[in-house]
C-alpha cells in the first residue's frame, strides 16, 4: 500500500502546472494527466487528448467525486503522443495507467498506481498533493492510503462500464 501525506484542500490549479489526477481514489481510481489546463485520459470509450479541463472539473465538483491532484515536478514532453498511441482501455490489455506510465516512467514495470506513485515520489517527481471532496477520507494529518486491487478488478470495472455504455446506445 502507498500512503500519501500532507494532502491539502485544493485552493487553485496552477495554470502552468502538471498534475497526475486520481478520480475516485477511494476505490479503483481513474487516472488522468492535467497539463497547462489540458486534460489527457484513457477511458473505456476513447483516449481524451488535449481537451479543456474545465468541463471535467465542473462535473467532478458538481457530482461530489473524490479527486486527488498530485502536482508533478516533471517536464512533460510528448504527452499527446503518449495518449494517442492508445485508442481506449481494453479489457485484458490496457488500462488508464498505460499512457501515464509511458509518459512519466517509461522504464517502470508498475502495473498499478499504488506501485507507480512511490516510484515517482522516490525520484522527486511529486511536489504536493491536493484534493476535492475528500475531507472525510483523510486522517487528522491529511494522510490517505491508496487501496490495493488486482488486474481482474480493474478489467471487471472496465467491462461494467462497457456494458453500461452499450445499453445507452
N, C-alpha and C positions, 0 to 999 in steps of 0.2 A: 504494500500500500504506500501511497505517496501523500504526504501531508503538506498542504500549502499553509504558510504562516502570514500573519500581519495583513490580512485581507481587509481592505477598507471599502466603504461605500463609494461607488463611482460618482465623482464630482463632475468630471468632464472628460471627454476623449480628446487627446492631443491630435489635432488635425494632421500633423506631420508624422504621427507615431505609427508603430506597427504593433499589432496585438494578435495573440492566439486567443480565440474566443471559444469557450466551452458553454454550450447551451444545454441546460438541464444536467449539470454536473452531479446532482444528487442521485441520478440514475445512470444510464449509459449515455454519456454526453455526446452531443453532436458537435463537431469541430469545424471551425472556420478561421480564416485569416482576415483581419481588417488592416488595411494598409493605406494610409493617407486618405481615409474616408471611403475607401473602395472595399467591397465585400467579395471574398473568394471562398467557395464552398463546394463540396461534392456531396450531392444528395442522391436519394433513390430514384429521382426523376432526371437529374441532369447536373452538369457542372455549372455553377454560377461563377462567372468570371468578370471581374472588374465592374461590379454593379454598385449602385449607390447604396450605402449602408443605412441611411436614414429611414426608409420604409421598414426595413427589417428591425431596426432598433425600436421604432414606434410600436411595431407589432409585439415585440418581446416585452416591452414595458406594459402595454395595454392588456396583454394576456397574463401578466404576472409570472412569466417564466423566470426561473433562476438562471443567471448568467455570470460567468467569471470572465474577466478581461485580464489576460496576462500580457502586460506590456513587455515587449522584447527589446533587448539590446542586440540587434542583429540587422545588418544591411540586407535588405530584400532585393534580390536580383532574380529575374526570370520567374516572377510569380505567375504571370499569365501562362507561360509555357508549362509550369508545374501542374496547373489545373487543367489546361487544355488537352493534356495527354490522356485524360480520363473522360469518358462520356458520361458515366454515372456510377454510383456504387452498385456493385454486382454481388449478389448472394454467393458465398463460397469463394469469392475472388478479391474484391476491393471494398474498402470502407472509406469513410471521410478522412481517416488518418493518412492514407497513402500519399496524396499530393502534399500534405503538410510535412510529413516525414521527408519526402523527396526534397522539399524546399529548405527545411530547417536543419536537417541532419541526414544528408544523403547516404552516409555510411552506417547509419543506425540499423539495428535489427529489431527495434522496438515494434511490438505488434499492437500496443495499446497506449493510450495517452498517459496512463499511470506509470508506464515504463519510459515514455519519451520525455515527459516533463522533468524527471530527475536528471536525465542526460543534459537537457538544455540548461537546467539550473547549475549543474556542475561545471558547465562551460561559460558561466557568467552571462548567459543569454536572457535570463529572467530579471527584469528590472523591478517590477512591482505587480501586485495583483489587486484588482478591484472587483466589485460585484454590484449586481442589481437583484433585488428581491430575495436575498439570502440571509437576512438578519437572523431568522430563526434557526438557520442551519450552522451558523458559526459558533465556535466556543467563545468564552469570555475574552480570550486573547486574539480573536479574529482568525482562528485556525479552522481548517476544513480538510478532512481526509477524503480523497477520491476513492470511490468504490472500485473493487476489482470484479472482473467479469471475464467470461471466456468468449471465444470466437463464435461459438454456437449461439450465444445470447445476442451478439451483435447481428448475426445473419438472420436470426429469428425475428428480430426487431425490423430489419430492412424488409424482410418478407411480409411482415404485417403491414408496413407502410405501402408496399407494392399492392397488396390486396385491397387496402382501403382506397388507394388511388384508382385501381381498376374498377371498383364498384361505383366510383363517382363518374367515371367515363372520361 
